[in-house]
Amino acid sequence: MGIIIALIPAIAWGSIGLVSGRLGGSAPQQTLGMTMGAVVFAVFTWFLYQPTLSAKVWIAGIISGLFWAVGQGMQFTSMKKIGVSKTVPLSTGLQLAGNALAGVLIWHEWTTGKMITMGTVAVIALIAGATFTSLRDKSDPEHNKDEDMAAGIRALVISTIGYIGYTVVVRFADVNAKAVILPQAIGMLAGAVVFVFVSKAAVTAFKDSHTWKNVITGLVWGIGNIFMFLAIRSVGLAISYSLAQAGIVISTFGSIWFLGEHKTHREMQYVIFGSVLIIVGSTLLAIMK
């Protein structure tokens, strides 16, 4: 039963790109709608656990949420530029590698020779996997159609910085994970509103039905979050986190099959090999402690 619970975050988080892709809307609309759903989830979680919200928790949570809004907004932007099947594996690999390096450089987490070896191999696997998923078949006449790789990569770099900041702030502040959810959601919503205004999409974002439809995306994200908490208690952090990375398979191949993203046979091989490397790298990071 614990393994089944641990697979739910993978299904939920792996479906976010597919759900938002089906619901439609611009990147600002998707980000704003998703954060609204996240606030609903956060309020529910607060009533469920009723953790203490100190000033430190509020400050860390809001700052963390602002970073998340940057990460998610730019990830949606990248999806528009290069597709879900390229964005999600690239984003996952870069986030995992970035967080691992932050753990080493800031908190000196790799303390033994075994950890240094496994960690190095994991980061190499993650970077290699992310690289493979982004490779294109240049012999395909369709490979440049509706795709802006340079803009997509720029958005992903900013997204990765945002996501790393989102986790590092909470780790640095050393606050309770359940307590910080509501302040984070407030910060996420504030960041999404700023993103909407910076994108000059305020008029359409607040009135368009796509924004309100994407509240569902935020609820899906929230379901993944709460089941992650349950899975950690049931089967432990290492297994839970490793299984959660299986969401790459759902988002990557789901976008190809359900959203109709074009891939040649060679590109499919790149994506499969890259996804396997990312799952291997994330698993190594999870079991090395």
SERO-4910 file (N, C-alpha, C, O; in steps of 0.05 Angstrom, whole numbers):
BEGIN
 pado doro    nc1    nc2    nc3   cac1   cac2   cac3    cc1    cc2    cc3    oc1    oc2    oc3
  Met    A     16    -24      0      0      0      0     17     25      0     10     45    -13
  Gly    A     40     24     15     58     47     16     69     55    -11     72     78    -17
  Ile    A     76     34    -27     86     39    -54     65     52    -72     72     70    -88
  Ile    A     41     44    -69     19     55    -85     16     85    -78     12    102    -96
  Ile    A     16     91    -52     14    119    -43     38    135    -54     34    158    -63
  Ala    A     62    123    -55     86    137    -64     85    142    -94     99    160   -104
  Leu    A     69    127   -109     67    131   -138     47    154   -145     49    164   -167
  Ile    A     30    161   -126     10    182   -132     24    209   -138     15    223   -157
  Pro    A     45    218   -123     58    242   -130     70    242   -159     69    262   -173
  Ala    A     80    219   -167     91    216   -194     69    221   -215     73    234   -235
  Ile    A     46    208   -210     23    211   -228     13    240   -228      8    251   -250
  Ala    A     10    252   -204      0    279   -203     19    299   -215     12    315   -232
  Trp    A     45    299   -206     64    318   -216     71    314   -245     76    333   -260
  Gly    A     71    288   -253     77    282   -281     55    291   -300     59    294   -324
  Ser    A     31    295   -289      8    303   -305      4    333   -308    -12    342   -324
  Ile    A     19    348   -292     15    377   -292     18    390   -320      1    405   -329
  Gly    A     40    383   -334     44    394   -361     22    385   -380     14    400   -398
  Leu    A     12    360   -377     -9    350   -394    -35    364   -389    -50    372   -407
  Val    A    -41    367   -363    -67    380   -355    -67    409   -365    -86    418   -377
  Ser    A    -45    423   -359    -44    452   -367    -44    454   -398    -55    473   -409
  Gly    A    -31    435   -411    -31    435   -440    -59    431   -452    -66    444   -472
  Arg    A    -74    413   -440   -101    408   -448   -120    432   -442   -137    439   -458
  Leu    A   -116    444   -418   -133    466   -410   -127    491   -426   -145    508   -430
  Gly    A   -102    493   -436    -95    516   -452    -89    541   -437    -88    541   -412
  Gly    A    -85    563   -451    -78    588   -439    -49    595   -443    -33    578   -450
  Ser    A    -42    621   -438    -15    630   -440      0    622   -414    -12    613   -395
  Ala    A     27    626   -415     43    619   -391     34    635   -367     32    624   -345
  Pro    A     29    662   -369     19    677   -346     -8    667   -335    -12    665   -311
  Gln    A    -26    660   -354    -52    649   -346    -49    622   -331    -62    618   -311
  Gln    A    -32    605   -342    -28    579   -329    -15    582   -302    -23    568   -283
  Thr    A      4    600   -299     18    604   -274     -2    616   -253     -2    606   -230
  Leu    A    -17    636   -261    -36    648   -242    -58    628   -233    -64    626   -210
  Gly    A    -69    613   -252    -89    593   -246    -78    572   -228    -92    563   -209
  Met    A    -54    562   -233    -42    541   -217    -37    551   -189    -42    535   -170
  Thr    A    -28    575   -185    -23    585   -158    -49    589   -142    -50    586   -118
  Met    A    -71    596   -156    -97    598   -143   -105    570   -132   -115    568   -109
  Gly    A   -100    550   -148   -106    523   -139    -88    515   -116    -97    501    -97
  Ala    A    -63    524   -117    -44    518    -95    -53    531    -69    -49    519    -48
  Val    A    -64    555    -70    -74    568    -46    -97    553    -34    -98    549     -9
  Val    A   -115    543    -51   -137    527    -41   -127    502    -26   -136    496     -4
  Phe    A   -107    489    -38    -95    465    -26    -81    473      0    -83    458     20
  Ala    A    -67    495      1    -52    504     24    -71    510     48    -65    502     71
  Val    A    -94    523     42   -113    528     63   -124    502     75   -127    499     99
  Phe    A   -130    483     57   -140    457     66   -119    443     83   -126    431    104
  Thr    A    -94    444     75    -72    431     90    -69    444    117    -64    431    137
  Trp    A    -71    471    119    -69    485    144    -91    476    164    -86    471    187
  Phe    A   -115    474    154   -138    465    171   -134    436    179   -142    428    201
  Leu    A   -121    420    162   -117    392    168    -96    388    190   -100    372    208
  Tyr    A    -73    402    188    -51    399    207    -49    421    228    -39    416    250
  Gln    A    -60    445    222    -59    468    239    -32    473    252    -29    474    277
  Pro    A    -11    476    235     16    481    246     18    510    256      2    527    248
  Thr    A     38    515    272     43    543    282     56    559    260     76    550    248
  Leu    A     46    583    255     57    600    235     71    624    248     59    644    254
  Ser    A     97    621    252    113    642    265    121    663    243    117    658    219
  Ala    A    132    685    252    142    706    233    163    694    215    164    701    191
  Lys    A    180    677    226    202    665    210    190    647    188    200    647    165
  Val    A    169    632    195    156    615    175    143    631    153    145    624    129
  Trp    A    130    653    160    118    671    140    138    683    121    134    683     97
  Ile    A    160    693    132    180    706    116    193    686     97    195    691     73
  Ala    A    202    663    108    214    643     91    195    632     70    203    628     47
  Gly    A    170    628     79    150    617     60    144    635     37    142    627     14
  Ile    A    140    661     43    134    680     22    157    683      2    153    684    -22
  Ile    A    181    686     13    205    688     -5    207    663    -22    212    664    -46
  Ser    A    204    639    -10    205    614    -24    184    613    -46    190    604    -68
  Gly    A    160    621    -39    138    621    -58    143    640    -82    136    633   -105
  Leu    A    156    663    -77    163    681    -99    183    668   -118    180    670   -142
  Phe    A    202    653   -107    221    639   -124    206    617   -140    212    614   -164
  Trp    A    187    603   -127    172    583   -141    157    594   -165    157    582   -186
  Ala    A    145    618   -161    130    630   -183    148    636   -207    139    633   -230
  Val    A    173    644   -202    192    648   -223    197    622   -237    197    620   -262
  Gly    A    202    601   -221    208    575   -232    186    564   -249    190    554   -271
  Gln    A    161    564   -238    139    553   -252    131    570   -276    124    559   -298
  Gly    A    131    596   -273    124    614   -296    142    610   -319    134    608   -342
  Met    A    168    608   -314    188    604   -335    187    576   -347    193    571   -370
  Gln    A    178    556   -330    175    529   -340    152    528   -360    154    515   -381
  Phe    A    130    541   -353    107    542   -372    116    557   -398    108    549   -420
  Thr    A    132    578   -395    142    592   -418    158    574   -436    156    574   -460
  Ser    A    176    558   -423    192    539   -438    175    518   -452    181    510   -475
  Met    A    154    509   -439    135    490   -452    123    501   -477    120    486   -497
  Lys    A    118    527   -477    106    540   -501    127    541   -523    120    540   -547
  Lys    A    153    544   -516    174    548   -536    184    521   -547    189    520   -571
  Ile    A    188    501   -530    200    476   -540    184    451   -533    192    429   -540
  Gly    A    161    454   -521    144    431   -516    148    419   -488    169    423   -476
  Val    A    128    404   -479    129    391   -453    150    369   -452    164    365   -432
  Ser    A    151    353   -474    169    330   -475    198    337   -473    214    320   -464
  Lys    A    206    361   -480    234    370   -477    237    385   -450    257    382   -436
  Thr    A    217    402   -444    219    419   -420    221    403   -394    239    408   -378
  Val    A    204    383   -390    202    370   -364    228    354   -357    238    357   -335
  Pro    A    238    337   -376    263    323   -369    286    342   -365    302    338   -346
  Leu    A    288    363   -382    310    382   -378    307    397   -351    327    399   -337
  Ser    A    283    405   -345    279    420   -320    284    402   -296    297    411   -277
  Thr    A    275    378   -297    279    359   -274    308    354   -270    318    355   -247
  Gly    A    323    348   -292    351    342   -289    367    366   -279    384    362   -262
  Leu    A    361    390   -289    375    414   -280    369    420   -251    387    429   -236
  Gln    A    344    417   -243    336    422   -215    350    403   -196    361    412   -175
  Leu    A    350    378   -202    362    358   -185    392    362   -182    404    361   -160
  Ala    A    405    368   -205    434    373   -205    440    399   -189    459    399   -174
  Gly    A    424    419   -194    428    445   -180    424    443   -150    440    454   -135
  Asn    A    403    429   -142    398    425   -113    420    408   -100    428    413    -77
  Ala    A    430    388   -115    451    371   -104    476    388   -100    489    386    -79
  Leu    A    483    404   -119    507    421   -117    504    442    -95    523    448    -81
  Ala    A    480    453    -92    474    472    -71    478    458    -44    490    470    -25
  Gly    A    469    433    -41    473    419    -16    502    414    -10    510    415     14
  Val    A    518    410    -30    547    405    -26    561    431    -19    577    432      0
  Leu    A    556    452    -35    571    477    -32    562    493     -7    579    505      6
  Ile    A    536    492      0    526    508     23    527    492     49    535    502     70
  Trp    A    517    467     48    514    451     72    534    428     75    533    413     94
  His    A    551    425     55    572    404     56    560    376     62    568    362     81
  Glu    A    539    369     47    524    344     52    540    319     45    535    298     57
  Trp    A    558    320     26    573    296     18    597    294     36    617    308     31
  Thr    A    596    278     56    617    277     77    635    253     75    656    253     88
  Thr    A    629    233     58    646    209     56    654    205     27    643    217      9
  Gly    A    675    189     23    684    183     -4    662    170    -21    660    175    -44
  Lys    A    646    152     -8    625    138    -22    604    159    -31    594    157    -54
  Met    A    597    177    -14    577    198    -21    587    216    -44    572    223    -62
  Ile    A    612    223    -43    624    240    -63    623    226    -90    616    238   -111
  Thr    A    630    200    -90    631    184   -115    603    181   -126    598    186   -150
  Met    A    584    172   -109    556    168   -118    544    195   -127    529    196   -147
  Gly    A    549    216   -112    538    242   -118    548    253   -145    533    264   -161
  Thr    A    574    249   -149    586    258   -175    575    243   -198    568    255   -219
  Val    A    572    217   -195    561    200   -217    532    209   -222    523    211   -245
  Ala    A    517    214   -200    489    223   -202    486    249   -218    470    251   -235
  Val    A    503    269   -210    501    295   -224    509    292   -253    496    305   -270
  Ile    A    529    276   -259    537    272   -287    514    259   -303    508    266   -325
  Ala    A    501    239   -290    478    225   -303    455    244   -308    442    243   -329
  Leu    A    450    262   -289    429    282   -291    434    301   -314    416    307   -330
  Ile    A    458    312   -315    466    331   -336    465    318   -363    456    329   -383
  Ala    A    476    293   -365    476    278   -390    448    272   -399    441    274   -422
  Gly    A    431    264   -380    403    258   -386    388    282   -396    373    280   -416
  Ala    A    393    305   -383    380    330   -392    389    337   -420    373    347   -436
  Thr    A    415    333   -425    426    339   -452    413    322   -473    406    331   -495
  Phe    A    412    296   -468    400    277   -488    371    284   -494    363    282   -517
  Thr    A    355    291   -474    327    297   -479    323    322   -497    302    325   -509
  Ser    A    344    339   -497    341    364   -513    352    361   -542    349    379   -558
  Leu    A    365    338   -548    377    334   -574    355    333   -596    333    321   -591
  Arg    A    361    344   -619    342    344   -641    353    328   -665    377    327   -668
  Asp    A    336    317   -680    343    303   -705    343    324   -727    323    331   -738
  Lys    A    368    333   -734    370    354   -754    363    345   -782    359    362   -800
  Ser    A    361    319   -786    353    309   -813    323    311   -817    313    307   -839
  Asp    A    308    317   -796    279    319   -797    271    346   -807    278    366   -794
  Pro    A    257    348   -829    248    374   -840    230    390   -821    226    414   -824
  Glu    A    218    376   -802    199    388   -784    212    398   -758    199    410   -741
  His    A    239    394   -755    251    399   -729    252    428   -720    254    434   -696
  Asn    A    249    446   -738    249    475   -731    221    487   -729    218    510   -721
  Lys    A    201    471   -736    174    481   -738    163    486   -710    163    469   -692
  Asp    A    153    510   -705    140    518   -680    158    513   -656    147    507   -634
  Glu    A    184    516   -659    201    511   -636    223    532   -635    236    538   -655
  Asp    A    227    544   -612    248    564   -608    266    554   -585    261    560   -562
  Met    A    286    538   -593    303    525   -573    318    545   -555    320    541   -531
  Ala    A    329    566   -567    344    586   -552    327    599   -531    336    601   -508
  Ala    A    303    607   -538    285    620   -519    276    600   -497    274    607   -474
  Gly    A    272    575   -506    264    554   -487    285    549   -466    279    546   -442
  Ile    A    311    548   -475    333    543   -456    337    566   -438    342    563   -414
  Arg    A    334    591   -448    337    614   -431    315    614   -409    321    619   -385
  Ala    A    291    607   -416    269    605   -397    275    583   -376    269    587   -352
  Leu    A    287    561   -385    293    539   -367    315    546   -347    314    538   -324
  Val    A    335    561   -356    356    570   -338    344    587   -315    351    583   -292
  Ile    A    327    606   -323    314    623   -303    296    606   -285    295    610   -260
  Ser    A    282    587   -297    264    569   -282    280    553   -261    271    550   -239
  Thr    A    303    543   -270    319    527   -251    329    543   -228    328    534   -205
  Ile    A    337    568   -233    346    586   -211    323    590   -192    326    590   -167
  Gly    A    299    594   -203    275    598   -186    269    574   -169    264    577   -145
  Tyr    A    269    551   -181    263    526   -166    284    520   -145    277    511   -123
  Ile    A    309    525   -151    330    520   -131    327    540   -108    330    532    -85
  Gly    A    321    565   -114    316    584    -93    292    577    -75    293    581    -51
  Tyr    A    272    565    -88    248    556    -74    255    536    -52    244    537    -30
  Thr    A    272    517    -58    279    496    -38    301    505    -19    301    499      5
  Val    A    321    521    -29    343    529    -13    334    548      9    344    547     32
  Val    A    315    566      3    306    585     24    293    570     48    299    577     71
  Val    A    277    550     42    264    535     63    285    519     79    283    518    104
  Arg    A    304    508     65    325    492     78    342    511     96    349    504    118
  Phe    A    349    534     85    365    553    100    351    563    125    364    566    146
  Ala    A    325    568    123    309    579    145    304    557    166    298    563    189
  Asp    A    306    531    157    301    508    175    274    510    189    271    510    213
  Val    A    253    512    172    225    513    182    210    488    176    218    472    158
  Asn    A    188    483    190    172    459    187    159    459    159    148    478    150
  Ala    A    162    436    146    152    433    118    122    438    116    113    450     96
  Lys    A    107    428    135     78    431    134     69    459    141     50    470    130
  Ala    A     83    472    160     77    499    168     81    519    145     67    539    143
  Val    A    101    514    129    109    534    109     92    533     84     93    551     67
  Ile    A     74    513     81     58    510     57     40    534     52     39    544     29
  Leu    A     26    543     72      8    566     68     23    592     61     15    605     42
  Pro    A     43    600     77     59    624     69     71    621     41     72    640     26
  Gln    A     80    597     34     91    592      7     70    598    -14     76    611    -34
  Ala    A     46    588     -9     24    591    -29     18    621    -33     12    630    -55
  Ile    A     18    636    -11     14    665    -13     36    678    -29     30    695    -47
  Gly    A     61    670    -24     83    680    -40     81    672    -69     88    688    -87
  Met    A     72    648    -74     69    638   -102     48    655   -117     52    662   -140
  Leu    A     26    660   -103      5    676   -116     14    704   -121      9    716   -142
  Ala    A     28    716   -102     39    743   -105     59    744   -129     58    762   -145
  Gly    A     76    724   -130     95    722   -152     81    718   -179     90    730   -199
  Ala    A     60    703   -179     45    698   -204     32    724   -214     31    730   -238
  Val    A     21    740   -195      9    765   -202     30    784   -214     24    798   -234
  Val    A     54    785   -202     76    801   -213     83    792   -241     87    808   -259
  Phe    A     85    765   -245     92    753   -271     71    762   -292     78    768   -315
  Val    A     46    762   -284     24    769   -302     28    799   -311     25    805   -335
  Phe    A     34    817   -292     37    845   -298     62    850   -315     62    866   -333
  Val    A     84    837   -308    109    840   -323    105    830   -352    116    842   -370
  Ser    A     89    809   -355     83    798   -382     63    815   -397     56    809   -420
  Lys    A     53    836   -384     33    854   -396      8    838   -405     -4    842   -426
  Ala    A      0    819   -387    -23    802   -393    -44    804   -372    -61    786   -369
  Ala    A    -44    826   -356    -62    828   -333    -91    828   -342   -108    815   -329
  Val    A    -98    842   -363   -126    844   -371   -137    816   -378   -159    809   -369
  Thr    A   -122    802   -395   -132    776   -404   -129    754   -382   -146    737   -380
  Ala    A   -108    756   -366   -103    735   -346   -125    733   -325   -132    712   -317
  Phe    A   -134    756   -316   -154    757   -295   -183    751   -305   -200    743   -290
  Lys    A   -187    756   -331   -214    753   -341   -218    728   -358   -240    717   -360
  Asp    A   -196    718   -369   -198    695   -387   -205    669   -372   -195    664   -350
  Ser    A   -222    653   -384   -230    628   -372   -207    608   -369   -208    590   -351
  His    A   -186    610   -385   -163    592   -383   -150    594   -356   -140    574   -345
  Thr    A   -149    618   -345   -137    622   -318   -152    606   -298   -140    592   -281
  Trp    A   -178    608   -298   -195    594   -278   -195    564   -282   -196    549   -263
  Lys    A   -193    556   -307   -191    527   -312   -165    516   -301   -165    493   -291
  Asn    A   -144    531   -301   -118    522   -292   -116    520   -261    -95    511   -251
  Val    A   -137    528   -247   -138    523   -218   -136    493   -214   -126    484   -194
  Ile    A   -147    478   -233   -146    448   -231   -117    439   -230   -110    420   -216
  Thr    A    -99    452   -245    -71    445   -245    -59    448   -218    -43    431   -209
  Gly    A    -66    470   -204    -56    475   -177    -66    454   -158    -52    446   -139
  Leu    A    -91    445   -161   -102    424   -144    -88    397   -148    -83    382   -130
  Val    A    -82    392   -174    -67    367   -180    -39    368   -167    -30    348   -156
  Trp    A    -26    391   -168      0    395   -155     -3    390   -125     14    377   -113
  Gly    A    -24    401   -113    -29    398    -85    -34    369    -76    -24    361    -56
  Ile    A    -48    355    -93    -53    326    -87    -26    311    -86    -21    295    -69
  Gly    A     -8    318   -105     18    305   -105     33    312    -80     47    295    -69
  Asn    A     31    337    -71     45    346    -47     36    330    -22     53    320     -7
  Ile    A     10    329    -18      0    316      6      5    286      7     10    275     28
  Phe    A      4    273    -17     11    245    -17     41    240    -14     49    218     -6
  Met    A     57    260    -21     86    258    -16     91    257     14    108    241     23
  Phe    A     77    274     29     79    273     58     72    246     69     86    235     86
  Leu    A     50    235     59     40    209     68     60    187     61     65    168     76
  Ala    A     71    189     37     90    168     27    116    168     43    127    147     49
  Ile    A    126    192     50    150    194     66    146    180     93    165    167    103
  Arg    A    123    184    105    117    171    131    114    141    128    120    126    146
  Ser    A    105    132    104    100    104    100    124     88     91    129     66    102
  Val    A    138     98     71    161     82     59    188     97     61    208     86     52
  Gly    A    188    121     72    213    136     75    219    155     52    206    154     31
  Leu    A    237    174     57    243    195     38    256    184     12    249    192    -10
  Ala    A    276    166     15    291    156     -8    273    143    -28    274    150    -52
  Ile    A    256    125    -20    238    111    -38    217    130    -50    211    130    -74
  Ser    A    206    147    -33    185    166    -41    196    185    -63    183    189    -83
  Tyr    A    220    196    -58    231    215    -76    239    202   -103    235    213   -124
  Ser    A    249    177   -101    257    163   -125    233    157   -143    234    161   -167
  Leu    A    212    147   -130    188    140   -145    175    165   -157    163    164   -178
  Ala    A    177    187   -143    165    212   -153    177    221   -180    164    233   -196
  Gln    A    203    213   -184    216    221   -209    205    205   -233    210    212   -256
  Ala    A    189    184   -228    177    169   -249    156    186   -264    147    179   -286
  Gly    A    149    209   -252    131    228   -266    142    238   -292    127    247   -309
  Ile    A    169    236   -295    181    244   -320    170    228   -343    165    238   -365
  Val    A    166    202   -338    156    184   -359    128    193   -367    122    193   -391
  Ile    A    111    199   -348     84    207   -354     83    233   -370     70    235   -390
  Ser    A     98    253   -360     98    280   -373    111    279   -401    101    291   -420
  Thr    A    133    265   -403    148    264   -428    133    249   -450    128    260   -472
  Phe    A    125    224   -444    112    208   -464     82    215   -467     71    212   -489
  Gly    A     70    225   -446     43    234   -447     40    257   -466     20    259   -481
  Ser    A     60    275   -465     58    299   -483     62    291   -512     51    304   -530
  Ile    A     77    270   -517     80    260   -544     55    247   -554     46    251   -577
  Trp    A     43    230   -538     20    215   -546     -7    230   -544    -24    228   -562
  Phe    A    -10    246   -522    -36    260   -518    -36    289   -528    -57    299   -536
  Leu    A    -13    302   -527    -12    330   -537     -3    332   -566     -3    353   -578
  Gly    A      6    309   -577     14    308   -605     40    321   -611     43    330   -634
  Glu    A     59    322   -592     85    334   -598    101    316   -617    103    292   -613
  His    A    112    329   -637    126    314   -658    153    304   -649    169    319   -638
  Lys    A    158    278   -654    184    266   -648    191    246   -670    174    230   -678
  Thr    A    216    247   -680    225    226   -699    233    202   -683    235    203   -658
  His    A    238    180   -696    247    155   -683    273    160   -667    277    151   -645
  Arg    A    291    175   -680    317    181   -666    313    199   -642    325    194   -621
  Glu    A    295    218   -644    290    236   -621    277    220   -598    282    226   -575
  Met    A    260    201   -605    247    184   -585    269    168   -570    267    165   -545
  Gln    A    289    159   -584    311    144   -571    326    163   -553    333    154   -530
  Tyr    A    331    187   -561    345    207   -544    329    212   -518    340    212   -496
  Val    A    303    215   -521    285    221   -499    284    198   -479    286    202   -455
  Ile    A    282    173   -490    281    150   -473    307    147   -457    307    143   -433
  Phe    A    329    149   -471    356    146   -458    360    168   -438    370    163   -416
  Gly    A    353    192   -445    357    215   -427    340    212   -402    349    218   -380
  Ser    A    315    204   -405    296    200   -382    306    179   -363    305    181   -339
  Val    A    317    157   -375    328    135   -358    352    146   -342    354    140   -318
  Leu    A    369    161   -354    392    173   -340    383    191   -317    395    191   -296
  Ile    A    363    207   -322    353    225   -301    341    209   -278    345    216   -255
  Ile    A    326    188   -284    315    171   -263    337    158   -247    336    156   -222
  Val    A    358    148   -261    380    135   -248    395    156   -230    401    150   -207
  Gly    A    400    179   -240    413    200   -225    398    208   -200    409    211   -179
  Ser    A    372    212   -203    355    220   -180    353    198   -159    353    203   -135
  Thr    A    353    173   -168    353    150   -150    379    148   -134    378    143   -110
  Leu    A    401    153   -147    427    153   -134    428    174   -112    438    170    -90
  Leu    A    418    198   -118    417    220    -98    400    212    -75    406    220    -52
  Ala    A    378    198    -80    359    191    -59    370    170    -40    365    170    -16
  Ile    A    386    151    -51    395    128    -34    423    132    -22    432    115     -7
  Met    A    436    154    -30    464    156    -21    467    164      8    489    162     19
  Lys    A    446    174     21    448    183     49    449    160     68    451    164     92
***
